[in-house]
Amino acid sequence: MSLSRGSWLVGALLVVGCSVDGTTPNDAAVSVDDLGPELPGAVILVPRSVAVAEACAVEVTQTACTTHDAAALVASCRAKLAARGVACATPADCLVTYRPLRDATCRGGATYPAPTACAEPVPDDCAFYRSCLESSHPCGADGYAVAFGERLCNAFIAQREQFTPAGQAWLRGVRTCLQRSLVPLNAMSGLTCGALEDAAYASHAACYTVATNSVCSLPPADLAALTRILAPYLRDPRVVQQIGAVLRSCSDAGT
């Protein structure tokens, strides 16, 4: 890694940068109020807060294959939010819809209909954390699955417009890599919440720096956007340790 590149990466991971608009057609947002014309492929709901994720736990772990079904999930979630008194200045402040990139034919209903489905994480999706990891190892609202994994996964989808197309592609790859790394932990019995958390955090740096999909190659604008979303977590020493591991990996790779 060059000195200038290394200095920027350190700075971007420690301070908040400026936003960037970089949506692509395949990754474009679908309006919550107007789902638009019928299009092939899956649609999922992405909560913008932990409160929304809790209230709409069923809806945000479903896959819709038609705009009609997606609209029904949105309506169901809104009703639950109203019943719980979860206020939204606009519907999109609480919930957004997203068309994930998946190779397989869309299968509607629960994204993980049975525990056996957790052996292969569904690409470009966040339901694994709640439907699989939290279900197998209940650690509650402060545990890794809900408080970090699901929350950050949802945040990166909901705020993907801040990333360039290269950054969005990197996020999709990381999303699936992180969940695949958790499959062995998900299958373990008797695993404590602390042990689960330690092992899960330890897997992050490797997924961020996969040779074919590395954060080290992202443009500065994406590093700034990444930092902005990670900012609330920078007081966690484990997150800081991950950043250090990523920096060392980038330095070793000479990028």
C-alpha positions in Angstrom: 0.0 0.0 0.0 1.4 3.4 -0.9 1.7 6.0 1.8 -1.0 8.3 0.3 -3.4 5.4 -0.2 -2.7 4.0 3.3 -3.2 7.5 4.9 -6.5 7.9 3.1 -7.8 4.5 4.2 -6.8 5.2 7.8 -8.5 8.6 7.7 -11.6 7.3 6.0 -12.1 4.7 8.6 -11.7 7.1 11.4 -13.6 10.2 10.2 -17.0 10.8 8.5 -16.8 11.7 4.8 -19.2 13.1 2.2 -22.1 11.2 0.6 -22.2 9.9 -3.0 -25.1 8.8 -5.2 -24.2 5.7 -7.1 -27.3 3.5 -7.7 -27.4 1.0 -10.6 -30.5 -0.3 -12.4 -30.3 -3.8 -10.9 -29.8 -2.3 -7.4 -32.3 0.5 -7.7 -34.7 1.2 -4.8 -38.3 0.3 -5.2 -40.6 3.0 -3.8 -42.6 1.9 -0.7 -45.6 4.0 -1.8 -45.4 3.0 -5.4 -43.9 -0.4 -6.2 -44.3 0.3 -9.8 -44.9 -2.1 -12.7 -44.6 -5.8 -12.3 -41.0 -6.9 -12.7 -39.5 -10.4 -12.5 -37.5 -11.3 -9.4 -37.5 -11.1 -5.6 -38.5 -8.1 -3.5 -37.6 -7.9 0.2 -38.4 -5.3 2.9 -35.5 -3.6 4.7 -36.2 -1.9 8.1 -34.4 1.3 8.9 -34.2 0.8 12.6 -34.1 -2.0 15.2 -37.6 -1.0 16.4 -39.0 -1.6 12.9 -37.1 -4.9 12.5 -38.6 -6.1 15.8 -42.2 -5.0 15.0 -42.1 -6.4 11.5 -39.9 -9.5 12.2 -42.2 -11.7 10.0 -42.4 -9.3 7.1 -38.6 -8.5 6.9 -37.7 -12.2 6.8 -40.0 -12.9 3.8 -39.4 -12.8 0.1 -42.1 -11.5 -2.3 -42.1 -12.6 -6.0 -44.7 -10.1 -7.2 -45.3 -6.4 -6.5 -48.7 -7.3 -5.2 -47.2 -9.6 -2.6 -44.6 -7.0 -1.8 -47.3 -4.4 -1.3 -49.1 -6.8 1.1 -46.0 -7.2 3.2 -45.5 -3.4 3.3 -49.2 -3.0 4.4 -48.9 -5.6 7.1 -45.7 -4.0 8.5 -47.3 -0.6 8.5 -50.2 -1.9 10.4 -47.9 -3.4 13.0 -45.9 -0.2 13.3 -49.1 1.8 13.9 -50.3 -0.7 16.5 -47.0 -0.3 18.4 -46.9 3.4 18.1 -43.7 3.4 16.0 -43.8 6.8 14.3 -42.5 7.4 10.8 -42.4 10.9 9.4 -42.8 9.2 6.0 -43.2 5.5 5.3 -39.7 5.4 3.8 -38.2 6.7 7.1 -39.2 3.3 8.6 -39.1 0.9 5.7 -37.7 0.5 2.2 -38.1 -2.2 -0.4 -35.2 -3.8 -2.3 -34.8 -6.0 -5.3 -31.9 -8.3 -4.4 -29.6 -9.8 -7.0 -30.2 -13.6 -7.0 -29.5 -16.1 -9.7 -32.2 -18.6 -8.6 -35.8 -18.4 -9.6 -37.8 -16.4 -7.0 -39.3 -18.5 -4.2 -41.9 -16.5 -2.2 -42.7 -16.8 1.5 -40.3 -17.2 4.4 -36.7 -16.7 3.1 -35.6 -19.5 5.4 -38.7 -21.8 5.7 -36.9 -24.4 7.8 -33.7 -24.7 9.8 -32.1 -26.9 7.1 -32.3 -23.9 4.7 -29.8 -22.1 6.8 -27.0 -24.3 5.5 -26.8 -22.1 2.4 -27.4 -18.4 3.0 -29.6 -16.7 0.4 -27.6 -14.2 -1.6 -28.1 -10.4 -1.1 -30.3 -10.7 1.9 -30.3 -10.1 5.7 -32.8 -12.6 7.0 -30.1 -15.1 7.9 -29.3 -13.2 11.1 -32.8 -13.4 12.6 -34.2 -16.5 11.0 -31.1 -18.7 11.4 -28.5 -17.3 13.8 -30.8 -15.8 16.4 -33.2 -18.7 16.1 -30.5 -21.2 16.8 -28.6 -19.2 19.4 -31.1 -16.7 21.1 -29.0 -13.9 22.5 -31.6 -11.2 22.5 -31.7 -7.6 21.3 -28.1 -7.0 22.5 -26.6 -10.1 20.9 -24.5 -10.2 17.8 -27.2 -11.5 15.4 -29.7 -8.7 16.1 -27.6 -5.8 17.4 -24.8 -6.0 14.9 -25.2 -8.5 12.1 -28.8 -7.8 11.1 -28.6 -4.1 12.0 -25.5 -3.4 9.9 -26.7 -5.6 7.0 -29.9 -3.7 6.8 -28.2 -0.3 7.1 -25.9 -1.1 4.1 -28.8 -2.0 1.9 -31.0 1.0 3.1 -28.2 3.4 2.5 -26.6 1.8 -0.6 -27.2 5.0 -2.7 -24.2 6.5 -0.8 -21.9 4.0 -2.6 -20.6 3.9 -6.1 -21.5 0.9 -8.3 -18.2 -0.7 -7.3 -19.0 -0.1 -3.6 -22.5 -1.7 -4.0 -21.0 -4.7 -5.7 -18.5 -5.1 -2.9 -21.3 -4.9 -0.3 -23.3 -7.6 -2.0 -20.2 -9.9 -2.0 -19.4 -9.2 1.7 -23.1 -9.7 2.7 -23.0 -13.3 1.5 -19.5 -14.0 2.6 -20.2 -12.9 6.2 -23.3 -15.1 6.4 -21.5 -18.1 4.9 -18.8 -17.8 7.5 -21.5 -18.0 10.2 -23.0 -21.3 8.9 -20.7 -23.5 11.0 -21.4 -21.4 14.1 -25.1 -21.6 13.4 -24.9 -25.4 13.4 -23.0 -25.7 16.7 -24.9 -26.6 19.8 -24.1 -25.3 23.3 -22.4 -22.2 21.9 -22.5 -19.3 24.4 -23.4 -15.8 23.2 -20.0 -14.5 24.0 -18.2 -17.3 22.0 -20.6 -16.7 19.1 -19.9 -13.0 19.1 -16.1 -13.4 19.3 -16.1 -16.0 16.4 -18.4 -13.9 14.3 -16.3 -10.7 14.7 -13.2 -12.6 13.9 -14.6 -13.5 10.4 -15.2 -10.0 9.3 -11.7 -8.9 8.1 -11.3 -11.9 5.8 -14.6 -11.2 4.1 -13.8 -7.5 3.7 -10.5 -8.3 1.9 -11.3 -11.3 -0.3 -8.9 -11.1 -3.3 -11.6 -10.8 -5.9 -13.8 -8.4 -3.8 -11.6 -6.4 -1.5 -12.2 -3.1 0.3 -8.6 -2.2 -0.4 -9.6 -1.6 -4.1 -12.6 0.6 -3.4 -12.4 4.3 -4.4 -12.1 7.0 -1.6 -15.8 7.9 -1.9 -16.8 4.4 -0.9 -14.5 4.3 2.0 -16.0 7.6 3.2 -19.5 6.2 2.9 -18.4 3.0 4.7 -17.0 5.1 7.6 -20.2 7.1 7.9 -22.3 4.0 8.4 -19.8 2.3 10.7 -19.4 5.5 12.8 -21.8 4.4 15.6 -19.7 1.2 16.1 -16.3 2.8 16.3 -16.3 2.9 20.1 -16.4 -0.9 20.1 -12.8 -2.2 20.5 -13.6 -5.3 18.4 -14.6 -3.0 15.5 -11.4 -1.1 15.9 -9.5 -4.4 15.8 -11.2 -5.3 12.6 -10.2 -2.0 11.0 -6.6 -2.7 12.0 -6.8 -6.2 10.5 -8.2 -4.8 7.3 -5.4 -2.1 7.1 -2.7 -4.7 7.6 -4.3 -6.9 4.9 -4.4 -4.0 2.5 -0.8 -3.1 3.3 0.4 -6.7 2.8 -1.4 -6.8 -0.6 0.4 -3.6 -1.6 -2.8 -1.7 -2.5 
